[in-house]
Amino acid sequence: MEQAEINQCEWGNPENWSGPKWLGVYFSKKDSRIWVPKPVAYTGWTLNLAHSSGVACLFTMFGLALLAAVAAGRYF
């Protein structure tokens, strides 16, 4: 089985998703992708939190948002 087929099978498996569908928290070690589309297409993309790169991206995004909030607080 090709990796693209494995990714699609893993993405379609409801056991790899948690939370409400609009939130779409995804966790699959067999899926090679870091960013995956959410089950509800108009809600965008989510991170595959089974990979350390996905977790690192999540912490980086939160860190940048926190840094922006602190910087904005100092200037306003």
PyMOL Python script that loads the backbone (N, CA, C, O; Angstrom):
from pymol import cmd

cmd.read_pdbstr("""\
ATOM      1  N   MET A   1       0.853  -1.180   0.000  1.00  0.00           N
ATOM      2  CA  MET A   1       0.000   0.000   0.000  1.00  0.00           C
ATOM      3  C   MET A   1       0.899   1.244   0.000  1.00  0.00           C
ATOM      4  O   MET A   1       1.849   1.332   0.778  1.00  0.00           O
ATOM      5  N   GLU A   2       0.595   2.181  -0.862  1.00  0.00           N
ATOM      6  CA  GLU A   2       1.346   3.434  -0.953  1.00  0.00           C
ATOM      7  C   GLU A   2       1.062   4.325   0.256  1.00  0.00           C
ATOM      8  O   GLU A   2       0.016   4.197   0.893  1.00  0.00           O
ATOM      9  N   GLN A   3       1.998   5.232   0.572  1.00  0.00           N
ATOM     10  CA  GLN A   3       1.825   6.115   1.725  1.00  0.00           C
ATOM     11  C   GLN A   3       0.601   7.009   1.561  1.00  0.00           C
ATOM     12  O   GLN A   3      -0.082   7.302   2.542  1.00  0.00           O
ATOM     13  N   ALA A   4       0.314   7.448   0.336  1.00  0.00           N
ATOM     14  CA  ALA A   4      -0.871   8.295   0.104  1.00  0.00           C
ATOM     15  C   ALA A   4      -2.153   7.540   0.453  1.00  0.00           C
ATOM     16  O   ALA A   4      -3.091   8.126   0.993  1.00  0.00           O
ATOM     17  N   GLU A   5      -2.195   6.245   0.145  1.00  0.00           N
ATOM     18  CA  GLU A   5      -3.373   5.433   0.492  1.00  0.00           C
ATOM     19  C   GLU A   5      -3.479   5.245   1.998  1.00  0.00           C
ATOM     20  O   GLU A   5      -4.571   5.300   2.564  1.00  0.00           O
ATOM     21  N   ILE A   6      -2.333   5.021   2.647  1.00  0.00           N
ATOM     22  CA  ILE A   6      -2.322   4.879   4.109  1.00  0.00           C
ATOM     23  C   ILE A   6      -2.816   6.172   4.752  1.00  0.00           C
ATOM     24  O   ILE A   6      -3.633   6.143   5.673  1.00  0.00           O
ATOM     25  N   ASN A   7      -2.310   7.311   4.258  1.00  0.00           N
ATOM     26  CA  ASN A   7      -2.738   8.608   4.793  1.00  0.00           C
ATOM     27  C   ASN A   7      -4.246   8.770   4.673  1.00  0.00           C
ATOM     28  O   ASN A   7      -4.902   9.209   5.618  1.00  0.00           O
ATOM     29  N   GLN A   8      -4.801   8.418   3.511  1.00  0.00           N
ATOM     30  CA  GLN A   8      -6.241   8.578   3.295  1.00  0.00           C
ATOM     31  C   GLN A   8      -7.050   7.647   4.197  1.00  0.00           C
ATOM     32  O   GLN A   8      -8.078   8.050   4.742  1.00  0.00           O
ATOM     33  N   CYS A   9      -6.594   6.414   4.356  1.00  0.00           N
ATOM     34  CA  CYS A   9      -7.288   5.467   5.246  1.00  0.00           C
ATOM     35  C   CYS A   9      -7.254   5.945   6.692  1.00  0.00           C
ATOM     36  O   CYS A   9      -8.258   5.876   7.401  1.00  0.00           O
ATOM     37  N   GLU A  10      -6.092   6.429   7.123  1.00  0.00           N
ATOM     38  CA  GLU A  10      -5.965   6.932   8.488  1.00  0.00           C
ATOM     39  C   GLU A  10      -6.837   8.159   8.702  1.00  0.00           C
ATOM     40  O   GLU A  10      -7.483   8.292   9.742  1.00  0.00           O
ATOM     41  N   TRP A  11      -6.858   9.065   7.711  1.00  0.00           N
ATOM     42  CA  TRP A  11      -7.667  10.277   7.808  1.00  0.00           C
ATOM     43  C   TRP A  11      -9.155   9.929   7.914  1.00  0.00           C
ATOM     44  O   TRP A  11      -9.899  10.588   8.640  1.00  0.00           O
ATOM     45  N   GLY A  12      -9.582   8.902   7.197  1.00  0.00           N
ATOM     46  CA  GLY A  12     -10.984   8.500   7.205  1.00  0.00           C
ATOM     47  C   GLY A  12     -11.401   7.690   8.418  1.00  0.00           C
ATOM     48  O   GLY A  12     -12.594   7.455   8.614  1.00  0.00           O
ATOM     49  N   ASN A  13     -10.454   7.258   9.235  1.00  0.00           N
ATOM     50  CA  ASN A  13     -10.759   6.452  10.412  1.00  0.00           C
ATOM     51  C   ASN A  13     -11.229   7.360  11.551  1.00  0.00           C
ATOM     52  O   ASN A  13     -10.456   8.188  12.033  1.00  0.00           O
ATOM     53  N   PRO A  14     -12.485   7.216  11.989  1.00  0.00           N
ATOM     54  CA  PRO A  14     -12.998   8.094  13.054  1.00  0.00           C
ATOM     55  C   PRO A  14     -12.272   7.944  14.393  1.00  0.00           C
ATOM     56  O   PRO A  14     -12.351   8.835  15.239  1.00  0.00           O
ATOM     57  N   GLU A  15     -11.568   6.831  14.594  1.00  0.00           N
ATOM     58  CA  GLU A  15     -10.829   6.647  15.848  1.00  0.00           C
ATOM     59  C   GLU A  15      -9.620   7.572  15.946  1.00  0.00           C
ATOM     60  O   GLU A  15      -9.088   7.771  17.038  1.00  0.00           O
ATOM     61  N   ASN A  16      -9.178   8.141  14.824  1.00  0.00           N
ATOM     62  CA  ASN A  16      -8.037   9.056  14.833  1.00  0.00           C
ATOM     63  C   ASN A  16      -8.449  10.504  15.086  1.00  0.00           C
ATOM     64  O   ASN A  16      -7.594  11.388  15.150  1.00  0.00           O
ATOM     65  N   TRP A  17      -9.729  10.749  15.227  1.00  0.00           N
ATOM     66  CA  TRP A  17     -10.247  12.100  15.451  1.00  0.00           C
ATOM     67  C   TRP A  17     -10.863  12.181  16.837  1.00  0.00           C
ATOM     68  O   TRP A  17     -11.476  11.221  17.304  1.00  0.00           O
ATOM     69  N   SER A  18     -10.707  13.299  17.484  1.00  0.00           N
ATOM     70  CA  SER A  18     -11.377  13.500  18.767  1.00  0.00           C
ATOM     71  C   SER A  18     -11.941  14.912  18.815  1.00  0.00           C
ATOM     72  O   SER A  18     -11.580  15.774  18.014  1.00  0.00           O
ATOM     73  N   GLY A  19     -12.816  15.121  19.754  1.00  0.00           N
ATOM     74  CA  GLY A  19     -13.455  16.425  19.880  1.00  0.00           C
ATOM     75  C   GLY A  19     -14.594  16.574  18.887  1.00  0.00           C
ATOM     76  O   GLY A  19     -14.856  15.685  18.077  1.00  0.00           O
ATOM     77  N   PRO A  20     -15.267  17.717  18.967  1.00  0.00           N
ATOM     78  CA  PRO A  20     -16.353  17.960  18.011  1.00  0.00           C
ATOM     79  C   PRO A  20     -15.806  18.087  16.591  1.00  0.00           C
ATOM     80  O   PRO A  20     -14.646  18.451  16.402  1.00  0.00           O
ATOM     81  N   LYS A  21     -16.643  17.786  15.589  1.00  0.00           N
ATOM     82  CA  LYS A  21     -16.171  17.793  14.200  1.00  0.00           C
ATOM     83  C   LYS A  21     -15.604  19.135  13.764  1.00  0.00           C
ATOM     84  O   LYS A  21     -14.656  19.175  12.980  1.00  0.00           O
ATOM     85  N   TRP A  22     -16.165  20.239  14.258  1.00  0.00           N
ATOM     86  CA  TRP A  22     -15.675  21.558  13.847  1.00  0.00           C
ATOM     87  C   TRP A  22     -14.280  21.826  14.410  1.00  0.00           C
ATOM     88  O   TRP A  22     -13.520  22.598  13.826  1.00  0.00           O
ATOM     89  N   LEU A  23     -13.934  21.197  15.540  1.00  0.00           N
ATOM     90  CA  LEU A  23     -12.618  21.380  16.144  1.00  0.00           C
ATOM     91  C   LEU A  23     -11.590  20.469  15.479  1.00  0.00           C
ATOM     92  O   LEU A  23     -10.491  20.915  15.152  1.00  0.00           O
ATOM     93  N   GLY A  24     -11.933  19.212  15.279  1.00  0.00           N
ATOM     94  CA  GLY A  24     -11.110  18.277  14.531  1.00  0.00           C
ATOM     95  C   GLY A  24      -9.702  18.086  15.044  1.00  0.00           C
ATOM     96  O   GLY A  24      -8.755  18.508  14.380  1.00  0.00           O
ATOM     97  N   VAL A  25      -9.525  17.466  16.203  1.00  0.00           N
ATOM     98  CA  VAL A  25      -8.201  17.143  16.729  1.00  0.00           C
ATOM     99  C   VAL A  25      -7.809  15.778  16.157  1.00  0.00           C
ATOM    100  O   VAL A  25      -8.513  14.788  16.353  1.00  0.00           O
ATOM    101  N   TYR A  26      -6.679  15.739  15.448  1.00  0.00           N
ATOM    102  CA  TYR A  26      -6.265  14.550  14.700  1.00  0.00           C
ATOM    103  C   TYR A  26      -4.991  13.974  15.296  1.00  0.00           C
ATOM    104  O   TYR A  26      -4.077  14.710  15.666  1.00  0.00           O
ATOM    105  N   PHE A  27      -4.938  12.636  15.386  1.00  0.00           N
ATOM    106  CA  PHE A  27      -3.796  11.950  15.985  1.00  0.00           C
ATOM    107  C   PHE A  27      -3.607  10.612  15.275  1.00  0.00           C
ATOM    108  O   PHE A  27      -4.355   9.668  15.529  1.00  0.00           O
ATOM    109  N   SER A  28      -2.608  10.518  14.381  1.00  0.00           N
ATOM    110  CA  SER A  28      -2.320   9.258  13.693  1.00  0.00           C
ATOM    111  C   SER A  28      -0.823   9.165  13.387  1.00  0.00           C
ATOM    112  O   SER A  28      -0.281   9.980  12.642  1.00  0.00           O
ATOM    113  N   LYS A  29      -0.170   8.169  13.967  1.00  0.00           N
ATOM    114  CA  LYS A  29       1.257   7.970  13.727  1.00  0.00           C
ATOM    115  C   LYS A  29       1.526   7.389  12.342  1.00  0.00           C
ATOM    116  O   LYS A  29       2.618   7.568  11.802  1.00  0.00           O
ATOM    117  N   LYS A  30       0.556   6.704  11.766  1.00  0.00           N
ATOM    118  CA  LYS A  30       0.744   6.099  10.447  1.00  0.00           C
ATOM    119  C   LYS A  30       0.619   7.131   9.323  1.00  0.00           C
ATOM    120  O   LYS A  30       1.139   6.918   8.227  1.00  0.00           O
ATOM    121  N   ASP A  31      -0.059   8.236   9.587  1.00  0.00           N
ATOM    122  CA  ASP A  31      -0.221   9.292   8.590  1.00  0.00           C
ATOM    123  C   ASP A  31       1.050  10.137   8.569  1.00  0.00           C
ATOM    124  O   ASP A  31       1.461  10.668   9.601  1.00  0.00           O
ATOM    125  N   SER A  32       1.667  10.262   7.409  1.00  0.00           N
ATOM    126  CA  SER A  32       2.946  10.964   7.314  1.00  0.00           C
ATOM    127  C   SER A  32       2.811  12.481   7.279  1.00  0.00           C
ATOM    128  O   SER A  32       3.809  13.189   7.415  1.00  0.00           O
ATOM    129  N   ARG A  33       1.605  12.986   7.102  1.00  0.00           N
ATOM    130  CA  ARG A  33       1.416  14.436   6.968  1.00  0.00           C
ATOM    131  C   ARG A  33       1.394  15.122   8.338  1.00  0.00           C
ATOM    132  O   ARG A  33       0.946  14.546   9.329  1.00  0.00           O
ATOM    133  N   ILE A  34       1.883  16.354   8.367  1.00  0.00           N
ATOM    134  CA  ILE A  34       1.816  17.176   9.582  1.00  0.00           C
ATOM    135  C   ILE A  34       0.516  17.968   9.583  1.00  0.00           C
ATOM    136  O   ILE A  34      -0.181  18.013  10.597  1.00  0.00           O
ATOM    137  N   TRP A  35       0.185  18.589   8.461  1.00  0.00           N
ATOM    138  CA  TRP A  35      -1.071  19.330   8.298  1.00  0.00           C
ATOM    139  C   TRP A  35      -2.049  18.465   7.515  1.00  0.00           C
ATOM    140  O   TRP A  35      -1.706  17.942   6.454  1.00  0.00           O
ATOM    141  N   VAL A  36      -3.273  18.312   8.035  1.00  0.00           N
ATOM    142  CA  VAL A  36      -4.312  17.537   7.355  1.00  0.00           C
ATOM    143  C   VAL A  36      -5.598  18.352   7.309  1.00  0.00           C
ATOM    144  O   VAL A  36      -5.851  19.158   8.203  1.00  0.00           O
ATOM    145  N   PRO A  37      -6.414  18.148   6.272  1.00  0.00           N
ATOM    146  CA  PRO A  37      -7.689  18.857   6.226  1.00  0.00           C
ATOM    147  C   PRO A  37      -8.638  18.317   7.294  1.00  0.00           C
ATOM    148  O   PRO A  37      -8.617  17.129   7.618  1.00  0.00           O
ATOM    149  N   LYS A  38      -9.461  19.197   7.828  1.00  0.00           N
ATOM    150  CA  LYS A  38     -10.445  18.774   8.818  1.00  0.00           C
ATOM    151  C   LYS A  38     -11.583  18.031   8.120  1.00  0.00           C
ATOM    152  O   LYS A  38     -11.764  18.183   6.912  1.00  0.00           O
ATOM    153  N   PRO A  39     -12.346  17.239   8.852  1.00  0.00           N
ATOM    154  CA  PRO A  39     -13.445  16.490   8.239  1.00  0.00           C
ATOM    155  C   PRO A  39     -14.521  17.400   7.644  1.00  0.00           C
ATOM    156  O   PRO A  39     -15.140  17.056   6.637  1.00  0.00           O
ATOM    157  N   VAL A  40     -14.742  18.544   8.257  1.00  0.00           N
ATOM    158  CA  VAL A  40     -15.686  19.520   7.713  1.00  0.00           C
ATOM    159  C   VAL A  40     -14.837  20.511   6.913  1.00  0.00           C
ATOM    160  O   VAL A  40     -14.088  21.301   7.488  1.00  0.00           O
ATOM    161  N   ALA A  41     -14.957  20.463   5.590  1.00  0.00           N
ATOM    162  CA  ALA A  41     -14.024  21.156   4.693  1.00  0.00           C
ATOM    163  C   ALA A  41     -13.900  22.654   4.965  1.00  0.00           C
ATOM    164  O   ALA A  41     -12.792  23.189   4.924  1.00  0.00           O
ATOM    165  N   TYR A  42     -14.996  23.336   5.240  1.00  0.00           N
ATOM    166  CA  TYR A  42     -14.938  24.788   5.407  1.00  0.00           C
ATOM    167  C   TYR A  42     -14.280  25.225   6.710  1.00  0.00           C
ATOM    168  O   TYR A  42     -14.093  26.423   6.922  1.00  0.00           O
ATOM    169  N   THR A  43     -13.923  24.293   7.586  1.00  0.00           N
ATOM    170  CA  THR A  43     -13.263  24.661   8.844  1.00  0.00           C
ATOM    171  C   THR A  43     -11.740  24.652   8.720  1.00  0.00           C
ATOM    172  O   THR A  43     -11.045  24.960   9.689  1.00  0.00           O
ATOM    173  N   GLY A  44     -11.208  24.305   7.543  1.00  0.00           N
ATOM    174  CA  GLY A  44      -9.779  24.447   7.298  1.00  0.00           C
ATOM    175  C   GLY A  44      -8.959  23.207   7.551  1.00  0.00           C
ATOM    176  O   GLY A  44      -9.370  22.091   7.234  1.00  0.00           O
ATOM    177  N   TRP A  45      -7.788  23.421   8.131  1.00  0.00           N
ATOM    178  CA  TRP A  45      -6.801  22.371   8.336  1.00  0.00           C
ATOM    179  C   TRP A  45      -6.474  22.241   9.817  1.00  0.00           C
ATOM    180  O   TRP A  45      -6.752  23.143  10.607  1.00  0.00           O
ATOM    181  N   THR A  46      -5.882  21.114  10.184  1.00  0.00           N
ATOM    182  CA  THR A  46      -5.466  20.885  11.554  1.00  0.00           C
ATOM    183  C   THR A  46      -4.114  20.177  11.558  1.00  0.00           C
ATOM    184  O   THR A  46      -3.661  19.681  10.527  1.00  0.00           O
ATOM    185  N   LEU A  47      -3.491  20.135  12.698  1.00  0.00           N
ATOM    186  CA  LEU A  47      -2.198  19.469  12.855  1.00  0.00           C
ATOM    187  C   LEU A  47      -2.386  18.011  13.230  1.00  0.00           C
ATOM    188  O   LEU A  47      -3.333  17.656  13.933  1.00  0.00           O
ATOM    189  N   ASN A  48      -1.479  17.170  12.757  1.00  0.00           N
ATOM    190  CA  ASN A  48      -1.429  15.781  13.187  1.00  0.00           C
ATOM    191  C   ASN A  48      -0.574  15.756  14.450  1.00  0.00           C
ATOM    192  O   ASN A  48       0.652  15.840  14.373  1.00  0.00           O
ATOM    193  N   LEU A  49      -1.203  15.643  15.586  1.00  0.00           N
ATOM    194  CA  LEU A  49      -0.503  15.738  16.863  1.00  0.00           C
ATOM    195  C   LEU A  49       0.204  14.452  17.273  1.00  0.00           C
ATOM    196  O   LEU A  49       0.739  14.369  18.378  1.00  0.00           O
ATOM    197  N   ALA A  50       0.213  13.447  16.398  1.00  0.00           N
ATOM    198  CA  ALA A  50       0.965  12.226  16.673  1.00  0.00           C
ATOM    199  C   ALA A  50       2.437  12.401  16.330  1.00  0.00           C
ATOM    200  O   ALA A  50       3.272  11.600  16.750  1.00  0.00           O
ATOM    201  N   HIS A  51       2.758  13.438  15.574  1.00  0.00           N
ATOM    202  CA  HIS A  51       4.140  13.705  15.186  1.00  0.00           C
ATOM    203  C   HIS A  51       4.717  14.821  16.046  1.00  0.00           C
ATOM    204  O   HIS A  51       4.020  15.782  16.375  1.00  0.00           O
ATOM    205  N   SER A  52       5.970  14.698  16.405  1.00  0.00           N
ATOM    206  CA  SER A  52       6.608  15.734  17.217  1.00  0.00           C
ATOM    207  C   SER A  52       6.643  17.070  16.466  1.00  0.00           C
ATOM    208  O   SER A  52       6.588  18.128  17.092  1.00  0.00           O
ATOM    209  N   SER A  53       6.733  17.034  15.143  1.00  0.00           N
ATOM    210  CA  SER A  53       6.703  18.272  14.355  1.00  0.00           C
ATOM    211  C   SER A  53       5.352  18.970  14.470  1.00  0.00           C
ATOM    212  O   SER A  53       5.288  20.199  14.503  1.00  0.00           O
ATOM    213  N   GLY A  54       4.284  18.197  14.529  1.00  0.00           N
ATOM    214  CA  GLY A  54       2.954  18.777  14.692  1.00  0.00           C
ATOM    215  C   GLY A  54       2.803  19.457  16.039  1.00  0.00           C
ATOM    216  O   GLY A  54       2.228  20.541  16.137  1.00  0.00           O
ATOM    217  N   VAL A  55       3.322  18.817  17.077  1.00  0.00           N
ATOM    218  CA  VAL A  55       3.270  19.401  18.422  1.00  0.00           C
ATOM    219  C   VAL A  55       4.150  20.652  18.479  1.00  0.00           C
ATOM    220  O   VAL A  55       3.772  21.649  19.094  1.00  0.00           O
ATOM    221  N   ALA A  56       5.311  20.602  17.843  1.00  0.00           N
ATOM    222  CA  ALA A  56       6.203  21.767  17.810  1.00  0.00           C
ATOM    223  C   ALA A  56       5.537  22.938  17.094  1.00  0.00           C
ATOM    224  O   ALA A  56       5.652  24.081  17.537  1.00  0.00           O
ATOM    225  N   CYS A  57       4.844  22.664  15.992  1.00  0.00           N
ATOM    226  CA  CYS A  57       4.109  23.725  15.282  1.00  0.00           C
ATOM    227  C   CYS A  57       3.035  24.337  16.177  1.00  0.00           C
ATOM    228  O   CYS A  57       2.853  25.554  16.196  1.00  0.00           O
ATOM    229  N   LEU A  58       2.331  23.492  16.914  1.00  0.00           N
ATOM    230  CA  LEU A  58       1.285  23.981  17.807  1.00  0.00           C
ATOM    231  C   LEU A  58       1.866  24.908  18.873  1.00  0.00           C
ATOM    232  O   LEU A  58       1.335  25.994  19.103  1.00  0.00           O
ATOM    233  N   PHE A  59       2.948  24.490  19.522  1.00  0.00           N
ATOM    234  CA  PHE A  59       3.569  25.320  20.554  1.00  0.00           C
ATOM    235  C   PHE A  59       4.154  26.603  19.969  1.00  0.00           C
ATOM    236  O   PHE A  59       4.111  27.654  20.608  1.00  0.00           O
ATOM    237  N   THR A  60       4.698  26.521  18.756  1.00  0.00           N
ATOM    238  CA  THR A  60       5.240  27.711  18.105  1.00  0.00           C
ATOM    239  C   THR A  60       4.131  28.719  17.818  1.00  0.00           C
ATOM    240  O   THR A  60       4.303  29.916  18.047  1.00  0.00           O
ATOM    241  N   MET A  61       3.001  28.240  17.320  1.00  0.00           N
ATOM    242  CA  MET A  61       1.872  29.148  17.035  1.00  0.00           C
ATOM    243  C   MET A  61       1.362  29.814  18.313  1.00  0.00           C
ATOM    244  O   MET A  61       1.100  31.017  18.331  1.00  0.00           O
ATOM    245  N   PHE A  62       1.222  29.023  19.386  1.00  0.00           N
ATOM    246  CA  PHE A  62       0.769  29.608  20.654  1.00  0.00           C
ATOM    247  C   PHE A  62       1.795  30.594  21.194  1.00  0.00           C
ATOM    248  O   PHE A  62       1.439  31.649  21.718  1.00  0.00           O
ATOM    249  N   GLY A  63       3.068  30.244  21.065  1.00  0.00           N
ATOM    250  CA  GLY A  63       4.127  31.135  21.534  1.00  0.00           C
ATOM    251  C   GLY A  63       4.144  32.456  20.777  1.00  0.00           C
ATOM    252  O   GLY A  63       4.293  33.519  21.380  1.00  0.00           O
ATOM    253  N   LEU A  64       3.991  32.391  19.462  1.00  0.00           N
ATOM    254  CA  LEU A  64       3.961  33.620  18.664  1.00  0.00           C
ATOM    255  C   LEU A  64       2.736  34.470  18.984  1.00  0.00           C
ATOM    256  O   LEU A  64       2.823  35.698  19.030  1.00  0.00           O
ATOM    257  N   ALA A  65       1.598  33.822  19.204  1.00  0.00           N
ATOM    258  CA  ALA A  65       0.390  34.558  19.569  1.00  0.00           C
ATOM    259  C   ALA A  65       0.567  35.235  20.928  1.00  0.00           C
ATOM    260  O   ALA A  65       0.161  36.383  21.108  1.00  0.00           O
ATOM    261  N   LEU A  66       1.168  34.528  21.880  1.00  0.00           N
ATOM    262  CA  LEU A  66       1.429  35.104  23.203  1.00  0.00           C
ATOM    263  C   LEU A  66       2.409  36.266  23.102  1.00  0.00           C
ATOM    264  O   LEU A  66       2.211  37.304  23.732  1.00  0.00           O
ATOM    265  N   LEU A  67       3.453  36.097  22.320  1.00  0.00           N
ATOM    266  CA  LEU A  67       4.428  37.152  22.124  1.00  0.00           C
ATOM    267  C   LEU A  67       3.792  38.391  21.486  1.00  0.00           C
ATOM    268  O   LEU A  67       4.085  39.517  21.887  1.00  0.00           O
ATOM    269  N   ALA A  68       2.930  38.180  20.502  1.00  0.00           N
ATOM    270  CA  ALA A  68       2.231  39.299  19.854  1.00  0.00           C
ATOM    271  C   ALA A  68       1.303  40.000  20.841  1.00  0.00           C
ATOM    272  O   ALA A  68       1.199  41.227  20.826  1.00  0.00           O
ATOM    273  N   ALA A  69       0.628  39.238  21.697  1.00  0.00           N
ATOM    274  CA  ALA A  69      -0.270  39.838  22.684  1.00  0.00           C
ATOM    275  C   ALA A  69       0.510  40.663  23.704  1.00  0.00           C
ATOM    276  O   ALA A  69       0.079  41.753  24.078  1.00  0.00           O
ATOM    277  N   VAL A  70       1.644  40.155  24.152  1.00  0.00           N
ATOM    278  CA  VAL A  70       2.472  40.881  25.116  1.00  0.00           C
ATOM    279  C   VAL A  70       3.027  42.147  24.472  1.00  0.00           C
ATOM    280  O   VAL A  70       3.024  43.209  25.095  1.00  0.00           O
ATOM    281  N   ALA A  71       3.499  42.046  23.240  1.00  0.00           N
ATOM    282  CA  ALA A  71       4.037  43.207  22.530  1.00  0.00           C
ATOM    283  C   ALA A  71       2.948  44.249  22.305  1.00  0.00           C
ATOM    284  O   ALA A  71       3.204  45.443  22.464  1.00  0.00           O
ATOM    285  N   ALA A  72       1.764  43.835  21.948  1.00  0.00           N
ATOM    286  CA  ALA A  72       0.660  44.756  21.727  1.00  0.00           C
ATOM    287  C   ALA A  72       0.264  45.435  23.050  1.00  0.00           C
ATOM    288  O   ALA A  72      -0.087  46.615  23.070  1.00  0.00           O
ATOM    289  N   GLY A  73       0.324  44.688  24.129  1.00  0.00           N
ATOM    290  CA  GLY A  73      -0.016  45.241  25.443  1.00  0.00           C
ATOM    291  C   GLY A  73       0.951  46.323  25.900  1.00  0.00           C
ATOM    292  O   GLY A  73       0.564  47.246  26.618  1.00  0.00           O
ATOM    293  N   ARG A  74       2.174  46.213  25.497  1.00  0.00           N
ATOM    294  CA  ARG A  74       3.181  47.206  25.885  1.00  0.00           C
ATOM    295  C   ARG A  74       3.062  48.499  25.105  1.00  0.00           C
ATOM    296  O   ARG A  74       3.463  49.560  25.585  1.00  0.00           O
ATOM    297  N   TYR A  75       2.512  48.414  23.904  1.00  0.00           N
ATOM    298  CA  TYR A  75       2.434  49.603  23.050  1.00  0.00           C
ATOM    299  C   TYR A  75       1.067  50.283  23.072  1.00  0.00           C
ATOM    300  O   TYR A  75       0.918  51.396  22.566  1.00  0.00           O
ATOM    301  N   PHE A  76       0.081  49.624  23.649  1.00  0.00           N
ATOM    302  CA  PHE A  76      -1.274  50.227  23.676  1.00  0.00           C
ATOM    303  C   PHE A  76      -1.764  50.408  25.071  1.00  0.00           C
ATOM    304  O   PHE A  76      -2.875  50.897  25.276  1.00  0.00           O
TER     305      PHE A  76
END
""", "prot")
cmd.dss("prot")
cmd.show_as("cartoon", "prot")
cmd.util.cbc("prot")
cmd.orient("prot")
